[in-house]
Structure formats: structure tokens, C-alpha cells
Amino acid sequence: MTKSGAEKKKARRAGVQNGARDLTEITPKKQSGGKDVYQLFADKVRDHKQLESRWAILQETRVEYFRGKDFVRFLRNHPELKEILEPDKNLEAEDIADTLLGKNLLVRCDRVVKTVRPGKKKLSTWPAHLEIFPDQLFSENDAFFAWTFAKRRPLWQTILSFLWPVVTLAICLFPIFPHSCKLIVLYSCAGILLLILSLLLLRSVIFGAIWILLGKRVWFFPNILAEEATLSELFQFWPKKDDGERPKWTSRLTYALLAVLVILLLRHHAPDEAARARYQKRVSNIIDDVLEWSPRLALSGMMEKQQIVVNDTQTNNEDASSKGDPPEDSTISDFVNEETISDVQSAEDDIQADGFDSSDI
């Protein structure tokens, strides 16, 4: 009885895998630097841009993973990478992957959600949550493999890690920045915020128009709101393929009428020209106060205010002296003493006028 092709391939793979593992245990292959050639091969493959990979959550840990069929296609298109493996460079992709699994450089994973969500025709191509698969053997059919070692940090990340404390210190010292630097920060932040809001509004309008007219879901910059997207995936412009069911025409018509109703309500309750002008003038005054302020103007304003106060004080003193009132800078005790002396003198004058001597009193 002859064996089927699948059984022969499985037996051949097991034999090659056992032979490779035995050879690794007896004479581990290392280069002059003392590092395992499979570790070097894994580093090279992981850093290669042609191997499509994604990030996901594996048991509360963020890992980078790829699909089995992509790994086989990648090694078929780049056979020069097998030269790193030296004697094992003639092994097939399945055998190399099994060796990587045996050395714990890879771990086979499976998707957590195994049922099709409502409104979808098939499972997600790149799931966001994974779990460890019980059978740690390579497979091309809906199999995912995550790297278990830390990726080498690029130079720009190292430089950025040293710059973060400087940026944090600069943010803390923002209140004492020069006025021109504050204006640069203000315009930059306002421009970035306006760009983000405009982009979100534009992609929402495009999505709504295409969904109502054609019944397709088209999101430009599809990963701009994704939490697990990398920097290159974040600025991906082309939308993903729509795998969901086409919406019914009744739903599209309902949302179209609702959008028209909202636009009419906003247009009806929009402020008139006079209200808009008043609001614009008030906002522009606030912005002008912020933009035109500078320490020199503030210091000159304080000096002018102090000069005005001094002039007003001198004017009040002169007016008080012209009217016979005591000056503001005299004390209350001096004013009381002068009034008492004048009263005593007037009393003595009255007594002398009546014929009495002040010594007899």
C-alpha cells in the first residue's frame, strides 16, 4: 500500500527536522562571533522589508507576526538569505521554520476570534489578538508565527530616546520662552490640529458620499485611527478592500435623507452676518492680544501706568493745598496738633479782649 503525497511530505519533513535538531545538539553551528546562524538568519529575515508582517497582542504582549504562506513565498523569492545557514542552506522553507520553532525563535499562534463577525463574509486577514497554538509545527494554511526575540533597535530610535528628556525639559520651560518662540509653537500646534481635523472631516465626507452613492466602504488613510499601527502603516493612503456585505438601498436612502435634513437645519440656524462679524471681532481681539503681547510692551505699559498714578497724586496734593485742606502726605497727628494750637491761641485772644490776664487762669 503506497503512502499519499501528504504523508510522504510529512514523513520527509519529520526526518529532516530530527536530523537537523540532532546535528544542532551535537555540533551547534556558530560563526566566528559565537552567535547561532539561525539567530542571524532570523534577524536578517525580520529586518527585511519584503516579508509582510503585522503587530498584534499575544497574551497581553505586543508581538510582530507573519503568515506561513508569506514566509514560504518570501524564501522562494529570496534564496540568497539561505546562505547564512551554511550547511542547512538547501533546506526547504518548512524545515527552516520548524528549526526556528525548535530553537524558540518563533512561536506558532492562532487567532482568538474564530467566528465571522456580523456583516463580514470571512475572518480578518490580519487579526489583532492572538493566542499560542498547541501544535508547534509549521503550516501554510491560516497559520501565524510571532517572533519571540527583541528586534534590534534602529539608530533613529536610539537618538530619539536621548532627545526625549530634552523635549520634556523644553516643555516644562515653555512659560519662560522668548515671545517669538511661543508664537512658533502656537502656529505649529494650531496648524497640526487644523490639518488633522480637516483630514478626518474630508475622509468622513468621502466615505459617506461613496457609501450612499455606490454602497461601498472606502476609507482613505485607513489606519490613521488605529492603535496598533506602525508609523509606515499610519500614513498608508490607499484604502483596504471592502469585504463586507453591500448595504441595502433603504439604509442608504435613509442616511441620505438624514444628512440632507442635518444640512438644512444647520443652514437655517446659522448665525447672520452681523452676529458673525461680532463674534469674529471678539475672537480676533483675543488672538491679537495673545499674538501682539511682548515683555517690552508689558514693561512699558507698567511704566506708563505708574507715571499716570504719580501725576494724579501730585495733582490731588496741589488741589488740596490750594483749597486750604491738609496735604495727603501729612499725618493725622500733625493735623490734630496744628488744630489744637490754633484753638488755644484763639481762646487766649478772647480772654485778653475781655480784660483778663492769661496768668490768672
C-alpha positions in Angstrom: 0.0 0.0 0.0 1.5 3.3 -1.1 1.5 6.4 1.0 -0.2 9.5 -0.1 1.8 12.6 -1.1 0.9 14.5 2.1 2.0 11.6 4.3 5.3 11.3 2.4 5.9 15.0 2.7 5.1 14.9 6.5 7.5 11.9 7.0 10.3 13.6 5.0 9.8 16.8 6.9 9.9 14.9 10.3 13.1 13.1 9.2 14.9 16.2 8.1 13.7 18.1 11.2 15.0 15.4 13.5 18.3 15.2 11.6 18.7 19.0 11.8 17.9 19.0 15.5 20.3 16.2 16.2 23.0 17.9 14.2 22.3 21.1 16.2 22.6 19.3 19.5 25.9 17.6 18.6 27.7 20.4 16.7 25.9 23.7 17.1 26.5 25.9 14.1 28.1 29.2 15.1 30.1 31.9 13.3 33.3 33.4 14.5 31.3 35.9 16.6 29.8 33.0 18.6 26.2 33.6 17.5 23.9 30.9 16.2 23.4 31.1 12.5 19.7 30.6 12.9 19.6 33.6 15.1 21.5 35.6 12.4 19.1 34.3 9.8 16.0 35.3 12.0 17.4 38.8 12.5 18.0 39.2 8.7 14.6 37.9 7.8 12.8 40.1 10.4 14.6 43.2 9.2 13.8 42.5 5.6 11.0 44.7 4.2 9.7 42.1 1.7 8.3 39.9 4.4 4.9 41.2 5.2 4.2 41.3 8.9 1.8 43.0 11.4 1.7 43.7 15.1 -0.8 42.1 17.4 -1.5 41.3 21.1 -0.4 37.9 22.3 -1.2 37.2 25.9 -1.1 40.9 26.9 2.2 41.3 25.0 2.7 43.2 21.7 4.4 41.0 19.1 5.2 41.1 15.5 4.0 38.2 13.4 3.7 36.9 9.8 1.7 34.3 7.9 3.1 30.9 7.0 2.3 31.3 3.3 4.1 34.7 3.2 7.2 33.1 4.7 7.3 30.4 2.1 6.9 32.9 -0.7 9.5 35.1 0.8 12.2 32.4 0.9 11.3 31.3 -2.6 11.8 34.9 -3.9 15.0 35.5 -1.8 17.0 32.3 -1.8 20.2 34.2 -1.1 19.2 34.5 2.6 19.7 30.8 3.0 23.4 31.2 2.6 23.6 32.4 6.2 22.6 28.9 7.3 25.8 27.4 5.8 25.3 23.6 5.7 21.5 23.9 6.0 21.1 26.3 3.1 19.5 23.6 1.0 16.6 23.0 3.4 13.1 24.0 2.4 11.2 26.8 3.9 9.1 24.4 6.0 12.1 22.7 7.5 13.8 26.0 8.3 10.6 27.3 10.0 10.4 24.1 12.1 14.0 24.6 13.2 13.2 28.2 14.2 10.3 26.9 16.2 12.5 24.3 17.9 15.0 27.0 18.8 12.2 29.2 20.3 12.9 31.9 17.8 9.3 31.6 16.6 6.1 30.6 18.2 3.0 29.5 16.3 -0.1 31.4 17.1 -3.8 31.2 16.3 -6.5 33.9 16.1 -8.6 34.5 19.2 -11.8 35.3 17.3 -12.6 32.2 15.2 -16.1 33.2 14.1 -17.1 35.6 11.4 -18.4 38.9 12.7 -21.9 40.1 11.7 -21.7 42.0 8.4 -18.5 40.2 7.3 -18.0 37.4 4.8 -14.8 35.9 6.1 -12.4 36.2 9.0 -9.9 39.0 9.3 -6.7 38.5 7.3 -4.5 40.0 10.0 -6.2 39.5 13.4 -5.3 42.0 16.2 -5.4 39.4 19.0 -3.6 36.1 19.0 -3.1 33.1 21.2 -0.5 30.3 21.3 -1.3 27.3 19.1 -1.0 23.9 20.9 0.9 22.2 18.0 4.1 24.0 17.4 4.7 22.8 13.8 4.9 24.9 10.6 1.9 25.2 8.4 0.9 27.4 5.5 -2.9 27.2 6.0 -4.2 30.0 8.1 -1.1 29.8 10.5 0.5 32.8 12.1 4.1 32.9 13.6 5.3 35.5 16.0 8.9 36.4 16.7 10.0 35.7 20.3 13.2 37.8 20.4 13.6 41.5 20.7 14.2 43.4 17.5 17.4 45.3 17.0 16.8 49.0 17.7 17.4 51.3 14.8 19.7 54.3 15.1 16.9 56.8 14.9 15.2 55.2 17.8 18.4 55.4 19.9 18.8 59.1 19.0 15.1 59.7 19.8 15.4 58.1 23.2 18.2 60.6 24.1 16.1 63.6 22.8 13.0 62.8 24.8 14.4 64.2 28.1 15.4 67.4 26.2 11.9 67.7 24.8 10.4 67.1 28.2 12.6 69.8 29.8 11.7 72.2 27.0 8.0 71.7 27.5 8.4 72.4 31.2 10.3 75.6 30.5 7.8 76.8 27.9 6.5 79.7 30.2 9.9 81.4 30.1 10.4 81.0 26.3 11.0 84.1 24.2 7.9 85.6 22.7 8.9 84.7 19.1 9.4 81.0 20.2 6.0 81.0 21.8 4.5 82.2 18.5 6.2 79.5 16.6 4.9 76.8 18.9 1.4 78.3 18.8 1.3 78.4 15.0 2.7 74.9 14.7 0.3 73.3 17.1 -2.7 75.2 15.6 -1.6 74.1 12.1 -1.2 70.4 13.0 -4.5 70.4 14.8 -6.3 72.0 11.8 -4.6 69.5 9.4 -5.8 66.5 11.5 -9.3 67.8 11.8 -9.5 68.7 8.1 -8.2 65.2 7.2 -10.7 63.4 9.4 -13.6 65.5 8.0 -12.5 65.0 4.4 -12.2 61.2 4.7 -15.6 61.1 6.5 -17.3 63.1 3.7 -15.7 60.9 1.0 -16.7 57.7 2.9 -20.3 58.9 3.3 -20.7 60.0 -0.3 -19.3 56.7 -1.7 -21.3 54.7 0.7 -24.6 56.4 -0.2 -24.0 56.5 -4.0 -22.2 53.2 -4.6 -22.8 51.2 -1.5 -19.1 50.6 -0.8 -17.0 51.3 2.2 -13.9 53.3 1.2 -11.7 54.8 3.9 -8.7 56.8 2.7 -5.9 56.7 5.3 -7.5 53.6 6.8 -5.0 53.2 9.7 -5.0 56.8 10.8 -7.1 56.0 13.9 -5.6 52.5 14.5 -4.0 52.0 17.9 -1.6 49.2 16.9 -0.5 50.6 13.5 3.2 51.4 12.9 4.5 54.7 11.5 4.6 53.4 8.0 1.1 51.9 8.2 -0.3 55.1 9.8 0.3 57.1 6.6 -0.9 54.4 4.2 -3.1 56.3 1.7 -4.8 53.5 -0.3 -7.9 52.1 1.3 -8.4 48.5 2.1 -10.6 46.2 0.1 -14.2 46.1 1.2 -15.0 42.6 2.4 -18.4 43.4 4.0 -21.8 42.9 2.6 -23.3 45.7 0.4 -25.8 47.8 2.3 -29.4 47.8 1.4 -30.8 50.7 -0.7 -33.3 51.5 2.0 -30.5 52.1 4.6 -28.6 54.3 2.1 -31.7 56.3 1.3 -32.4 56.8 5.0 -28.9 58.1 5.7 -29.0 60.3 2.7 -32.3 61.9 3.8 -30.9 62.3 7.3 -27.7 64.0 6.0 -29.8 66.4 3.9 -32.0 67.2 7.0 -29.0 67.9 9.1 -27.5 70.2 6.5 -30.8 72.1 6.2 -31.1 72.6 9.9 -27.5 73.9 10.2 -28.1 76.2 7.3 -31.4 77.5 8.9 -29.9 78.1 12.3 -26.6 79.6 11.0 -25.7 83.0 12.5 -26.4 86.1 10.4 -23.7 88.4 9.1 -23.9 90.8 12.0 -23.5 88.1 14.6 -20.7 86.5 12.6 -18.9 89.9 12.4 -19.3 90.5 16.2 -18.0 87.0 17.0 -15.1 87.4 14.6 -14.2 90.8 16.1 -14.3 89.4 19.6 -12.2 86.4 18.7 -9.7 88.4 16.7 -9.3 90.8 19.6 -8.4 87.9 21.9 -6.0 86.5 19.3 -4.4 89.9 18.7 -3.9 90.3 22.5 -2.0 87.0 22.6 0.0 87.5 19.4 0.9 91.1 19.9 1.9 90.8 23.5 5.6 91.0 24.3 7.6 91.7 27.5 8.7 95.1 26.2 5.1 96.2 25.7 4.2 94.9 29.1 7.1 96.7 30.8 6.3 100.0 29.0 2.7 99.7 29.9 3.5 99.2 33.6 5.8 102.3 33.5 3.2 104.4 31.8 0.6 103.3 34.4 2.9 104.1 37.3 3.7 107.5 35.8 0.0 108.3 35.5 -0.5 107.3 39.1 2.3 109.7 40.2 0.9 112.5 38.2 -2.6 112.0 39.6 -1.2 112.0 43.2 0.7 115.3 42.6 -2.4 116.9 41.1 -4.5 115.9 44.1 -2.0 117.3 46.5 -1.8 120.7 44.7 -5.6 120.9 44.6 -5.8 120.2 48.3 -3.2 122.8 49.2 -5.0 125.4 47.1 -8.2 124.8 48.9 -6.6 125.0 52.4 -7.0 121.3 53.1 -4.2 119.4 54.6 -2.0 117.6 52.1 -2.4 113.9 51.6 1.2 113.2 52.7 0.8 114.8 56.1 0.0 112.6 59.0 -3.2 112.7 61.2 -1.2 113.6 64.3 0.4 116.7 62.8 -3.0 117.8 61.6 -4.5 117.4 65.1 -1.7 119.3 66.8 -1.9 122.3 64.5 -5.7 122.5 65.0 -5.3 122.3 68.8 -2.6 125.1 68.9 -4.8 127.4 66.8 -7.8 126.8 69.1 -5.7 127.7 72.2 -4.4 130.9 70.6 -7.9 132.0 69.7 -9.1 131.3 73.3 -6.2 133.5 74.8 -7.0 136.3 72.4 -10.7 136.2 73.5 -9.7 136.4 77.2 -7.3 139.3 76.7 -10.0 141.2 74.9 -12.3 140.8 77.9 -9.7 142.3 80.3 -8.3 139.1 81.9 -4.7 138.1 82.1 -3.8 134.6 81.0 -1.6 134.2 84.1 -4.6 134.4 86.4 -6.3 131.5 84.8 
